[in-house]
Amino acid sequence: MKILAVLAGRKNGNGEILTKEALMRAEELGAQVKMINLHDYNIMPCTGCESCTVKFTQQHCAPECVNMHKDDMELIMQEWLDSDGVIVTVPAYSFMPAGIYRIFTDRHLSYEPNFHKQVGNAAYFKHRVGGIITNGGSTRSWMSMVMESVTVTLLTQDIKVVDQMMANRAPRPGQILLDDAALQRARQLGENVVKGIQNYETVEYLGDPNLGWCPVCHSNLLSLGQPHWNSSGYPIECPVCHCGGDLEKDENGRWKFVIQANGREKSMTDGSGAKDHFFEIGETMGKYYANQGVIRERRKKYSAFRPAGIPRRGGQVPVEVAEEA
């Protein structure tokens, strides 16, 4: 039973303390634990080249990143994929997850299990569970998109999130040590990740059931429904797990989000949403390849327009990338 913890915050900070509390409990229960901090590794940003999506939609082979052997991403992801459980710890920066975590997860597309499954890559059929720890110096209203954003990154990796917690109002390193409840909560999260690994097929969400609006992923965000690429969508959707339904009042007159009968057809919690997205990408890619000549001719106008840039340190102006063939 292997658990990997991935941190995106400062060394010896509050997130690391909470993570170690969770890992110590998991280790007591028999898990082999590892912990890395993304700041210790070289991870190149995704360039948006779409080489990985072209591979699996047009060539029907396993997606690979063009930079997989140029930095430490492949090294980290092999540990990630080999683990039975992951704990991700991310601090809040301006309402959102720390940027280094987004750089890391922007590269996840080429490691997307549900895409690999569609092309028969058996190495990606492994079940994994996850736990999420977020932390920051204010209340949830000032960390409003952190947990939800991190949850999305685990769902797209086909990881069943069994617990998630947010530690608030502890801005300075070590300040979380004044919050015994947060430390105990992190310890419980480590235990819940172990339970999730041991009971993957039957385990349900083990965290706070009242954490957010969505009864499926417990996101605190909702969005007005929009038409999907191949269906009409739902009145209200969870933008995190993609379950759909509507708002209803309970017996106490309080609003709640109720998932409708077909509301899990595109759910990210069981892989159906990612599978649907696989075919959507294929469909949109098809439009591109069927109209390359038109696109090439129309792009000339924009390639010819060269607005002034801002010189880098040393006086050099970034060179504009040549137009694709």
Secondary structure by P-SEA (a helix, b strand, c coil): cbbbbbbccccccaaaaaaaaaaaaaaaaccbbbbbbcccbbbbcccccaaaaaaaaccccbbbbccccccaaaaaaaaaaaccbbbbbbbbccccccaaaaaaaaacccccaaaaaaaccccccbbbbbbbbbbccccccccccaaaaaaaaaaaacccccbbbbbccccccccccccaaaaaaaaaaaaaaaaaaacccccccccccccccccccccccccccccccccccccccccccbbbbbbbbccccbbbbbbcccccccccccaaaaaaaaaaaaaaaaaaaacaaaaaaaaccccccccbbbbcccccccccccccc
